[in-house]
């Protein structure tokens, strides 16, 4: 398995190509950089620092903007623009954590609320024209099961034109495992993009 530094170095080299080398299809101009927040060399704060440094270097070398979008901020935006935090707190008090988590998943997935897909697209469409790449960060916010990350890429297919890198907290054992939480009997996510941090 490549070290975290090696993964960042490979991603950086690919980002500096024009267009970025990780793009396999126009419909999905995505890449995933996987890191394991439970690993002492890859803990969340270290990775956030490395992302910031990478964004600065790439922007400087390309002479174009690198935009970091916090998925955690979009989660809170979805809650506030759906039914509000108080409604979610009330549901948890009355029906328990799992019911509240399912309701949060509805906010993030259902077009009747403020789904994450729409929030990402709105943010991407508001980016300055000189934006070279979009970094999606803080994906740990969805643990343990508020939202299935692979569904975001599926829903954005064909809609997002800005090259995008998702910084994915999880492990690799033949496939991505969000935060190392999936058991062997759970459905696998589907990722048809380049992944930095797999075993090959």
CORWO-V182002 format. One record per run of one state. SS is the DSSP state (~ for helix, > for strand, _ for the rest). FROM is the first residue (numbers start at 1). LEN is the number of residues. If there is no record, write none. Layout:
ss: {SS:SS}
from: {FROM:FROM}
len: {LEN:LEN}
//
This chain:
ss: {_:~:_:>:_:>:_:>:_:~:_:>:~:_:~:_:~:_:~:_:>:_:~:_:~:_:>:_:>:_:>:_}
from: {1:4:16:25:26:28:29:30:36:44:63:65:71:83:85:96:97:110:116:126:131:138:139:143:149:157:164:173:176:179:194:197}
len: {3:12:9:1:2:1:1:6:8:19:2:6:12:2:11:1:13:6:10:5:7:1:4:6:8:7:9:3:3:15:3:4}
//
